[in-house]
Amino acid sequence: MNLIVLTVIASLFYSFSTFHVVTKLFDKRGPNQKKTLLLSTVAILLHLAVLVNSIFTDSGQDLSFANVALLICWLIVVSVTTVSLRFPATLLLPVVYGFAAILLIASLFIPHHVILQSVNFELGLVSHISLAFMAYCVLIIATLYAIQFYFINRRLKQKDMSIVTSHLPPLMLVERQLFHLVSMGTLLLTFALASGFIFIDDVFAKGYVHKTVLSLFAWVLFVAVAWGHKYRGWRGKSSVITTICAATLLTLAYFGSRFVQEVILGKF
């Protein structure tokens, strides 16, 4: 199947999933889980097919900005969908599905020309990249939980009783999951940064300095959130804002320069 057609169909199924969940967002029974799972599973499989066909080309492996973004997006979608089978994630699903739908369409207009003829990374570098990927995915999901926590908490403070009878998860459950994810993601980010200092020759060289500095700033903020919650009982708006700021810095560290070089300046 043509890659463009495959991408559009995957985006459509994500859109169908988003629409189904959004229309049942405040329904007491919530969205039909079987229908949601069916639509999202088709979208996820099509998304995977897009990734395989887009990354593995006849010329080599295309690890462009767009493909790396699609890969991380797919990992996040799979993670959130899996979590939703056990815990209510009604607010998170339309966000990740909607974003995936938009990103898939956007990828059709973003250059894909970063071809590696042969990928032969050393074990240490592979470990660093794997840890960085896992840390980023976990911390982005934690950020989504932070937004969900803020939304539910605000509605409760406004004494909106519809939030109590809705299918949305209990506030305390969201809070517990949020700080568990922040702690786990921060630990992974710690290992990722440590492995970078060990296996990359000069992390403050011209090509790495912005990534290193932004990642360290993000790490400090995530550590502050995790430590503050555990030892000082921090929660609420300040923790949510700090988490979002840290996730933004980490996104800039991971994708900022590549987006500018590949998409805006057109350098490959």
Disulfide bonds with the S-S distance in Angstrom:
none
